[in-house]
Amino acid sequence: MAPDTPRPIVDKLNKAVAEALNRPAIRKQISDIGAQPKTSTTEELSRHIAAEIAKWQGVREKAGIPQHQWGGQAGADARHGRRSRARNAASGRSNFGPATKFQDQTNRQDRQ
């Protein structure tokens, strides 16, 4: 999920998420929106995501649905899980909260 992130940081984040998901109040909130709270290792999550991609790609191909090709800045935002800047400007929101040096660098990389 974050290929350049050092393993100790990934392990620390995974541990923090697991601890949070063990809190009854958080488990209830997640269950209340119809999701199933579940912890896993990073390797298990990677295997799960790969299996889901393969499964749904097969469904898409069997149904004859063409693969959508993302393009432009809105596509770059979508590929990286961000709302487009146009939608953010219209709603008064930002991609990461206040503008940051990281956001500026990321946005410049997307345009290259």
HELIX and SHEET records of a PDB file:
HELIX    1   1 ARG A    7  LEU A   21  1                                  15    
HELIX    2   2 PRO A   24  ASP A   32  1                                   9    
HELIX    3   3 THR A   42  ALA A   63  1                                  22    
HELIX    4   4 GLY A   72  ARG A   79  1                                   8    
HELIX    5   5 ARG A   85  SER A   91  1                                   7    
HELIX    6   6 LYS A  101  ARG A  111  1                                  11    
END                                                                             
